[in-house]
C-alpha cells in the first residue's frame, strides 16, 4: 500500500476542514445523547415529587384559617364562666362555643351591650387591658379557628367601686347582649357573676365614663383559670 503525500497547501486545508467537520458532527451526536439521558433523569425525579397541581394540606391554625368562614351568631352557644372579683374589678369570661358541624374563625372584639333592669343599654368599651384575667391587647389580635365543640373566649369586666366623689355605682347590668366579631345577630345572656355574688357593675370612672368593657377574642390557655 502506498500513501500519497499532499504537498498542495490548499488541498491540505480542504482535507483538514473535512476532518474537523466530521469530528464536530461526532461531538454533537454525543452531546445530544447525553442531554436526552439527563432530561430523562430529571423528568423521573420531578415525577417522584408530584405534579404541579397536586393538592396540599395545612393545619386549621395556619394560613388556611383565612379560608374558614367567620363564626356566625347562629352557630355559637354563648355563656359566661370563671366569674369573680379581683383587684377592684368584677367580671368573667365570655365563652363562645362552636355548636355547629363546621369550623369557623374568630378575631377582634365582640360587640357587648350591658342592659340594666330598667332597660338602659350601654355599649361596653373595647378594652386594651384589664386586671381581671390579666389580659393585655397585643396587635394584631389573634385569629382563632374554632373547631366543632371547641370554644374561644373574651374577658368582660368592670370596676366594682365608685370613683371620685361618688358614693355608689349606678344600677348594674343584669343582662348582656352579645355578638361575635362581625356577627349580624346577637344573643342575650344573664350578667349575673356567681363568683362575685353580684351582677356586672356599671361603675364609671372619675371622669364619668363607663368602665365596663370586653377584650378581644382569645384562648382559655392564655387566661388564668
N, C-alpha and C positions, 0 to 999 in steps of 0.2 A: 504494500500500500504506500502511495506517495502523497505527501502533503504539499498543498500549493501555498506558497508564501505570497501574501498580498503586499505588494510594495506601494500601490497607489494609495495615498492618504485619504482620498475621497471614498475609496472602496472600504478602507478600514473604518472610516467614520460611519458609513452606512451599516456595516456589519455590526459595529458596536451598538448603534441605536436599535437595531433589531433585537439583539440580546437583552438590552435594557428594557425594552417594551415587554418582552416575554417574561422577564423576571418580575416586572411590575404587575403583570396580569396574575402571576402566581401568588404574589403577596396579597393582592386584592381578594382573590378567592379564599385564601387562608383567613384573612381578617373577617370576611363575610361569614364564614363558617363559625368562627369563634363568637361573633356578635350574635348569631342566631342561637347558639348554645347558651350564651349568657342571658339572652332575652327569655329563653325557656325557663331558666332557673329563677329569674326574677318573677315571672308570672306564677310559677309554682309557689314561691314564698308569699306573694301577695294573696294568692288564693287561700292560703292557710290562715290569714288574718281576717277573713270575712270580706264580703263585698261592701262597697261604699254605702249602700242603702240598708245595711243590717241594723236592726233595732238595738237600742241600748236601754239600760235601766239605771235608775238612781233612787236613792233613799228619799222618803217624803220630806225630810227636813232640808234637802239640798235645793238646787236651783229649780227643780221640778215643782217646788211649792208654789211657784208663780202660776203654774197651770192648774192648780187646785182652786175651786171657786171659794169666795169668801163665805163665811158662815152666815146663814140666814137665820133670822129670829125664829122662824118656824121649825128649824131643825135643832134648836137648842133647848135644854132644860136649865133654867137659871135659878140659883138659890144663894143663900149667904151662909158661910161657915166660919169656924175659928173666930168667933166674936169675943170681944173683951174690951178692957180699958187699960191703957198703958201710957205713962209719961204725959198726962194731960190730954190724952185723946181717947176716943172710943170708936170702935169700928169692927170690921170683919173683912172676909174675903168673898167677893162675888165669884161664884163658881159657874162656869159656862160648860155644860156637858153636851157633847155631840150625841143627840138622841136619834140620829138618822143612820142609814146604812152606808153612807159615803163620807170620805174625809172632807174636811173643809179647813180654811185657814183664817187666822185672826191676827190682827195687828193694830196698834194705835189705841186711843182712848175710847172706851164705851161711852154712850150717852146715858147719863143717870140724872133723874129728876127726883127731888125729895118732895113728898106730899105730906102736909100736916093734917090733923084730924078735921080742921076747918076747910080743907081743900086747897089751901095755898100751895102753889107749885113753885119750886126753886131749882133751877138747873145747877147741879153740882159742878164745881170748877174742875179743870184738868190739873191734877196735882203734879208738881215737879219733884216733890219728896214728901215723905211722911214718917213720923216717928213710929206709928203703928205699922208693923210689918217691916220696919227698917228699909223701906223702899226708896230708891233714888232713880230719877229718869236718866237714861243713857241713850244718846242718839246714835243711830236711828233706832226706833223701837223694834223689838224682835218680831219676826214673822213666825207664828206658831201653827204648825199643821196639826189639827185635832182629829185623831182617828175615831171611828165609831166607838162610843162608850168611854172615850177619854175626855179630859177637861182642861180648860185654860182658866186663868184667874185674873182678878183685878182687885186691888185694895180699895176699900171705901172707908173713909174715916173723917172725923170732925173733932174740933176742940170740945171738951166737955165741961169747961169752966168759963164763966163770964169774963170779959176783958174790960179794961179801963174802969170807968165808974159804974158800970152795970153791976147789979146785984144778982141777976139771974138771966138765964138764956131764954130766948123765945121758945114757943111751943115746939117740941121735937118733931122730926119726920116720922110718921107712923107707917108710911109705905114708900117704896122706891119703884119708880117707873124706869125700866132698863131696856136699852137697845144695844146689841153688839156693834162694834165699829162698822160704819157703813150700812147698818141694818135699817130697813124701811119700817119694820114693825117694832113693837115693844111688848113687854110683859110687866105686870105689876106684882111685886112681892112684898112681904112684911118687912118693915125696917126694925123689928124687934131684935135686940142683941142680947141673947141669953147670958153670954159671958160677962156682960156689963150690967145686966139686970135693968136695962133701960132701952128706949128707942134711940135711933141715931140722933145725936144732938144737932140743933140748928144754931149753935152759938156763933156769934160774929166776932170779928177781930176788933181791936181798939178803934179802927177806922170805920167800923160798921159793916164791913163786907163779910159775907158768909164764909165760914172756914171749912165746911164740908166739901169733900172732893173725892175723885176716883183716880187711880193710877192707870197706866197703860196696861194692856194685856200682857201677862207674864205666866211663868210656870210655877207650880206649887213648890218645886225644889229650890227656887230662888227666894222663897219667903220662909221665915221661921214658922213652924207649925208643930 
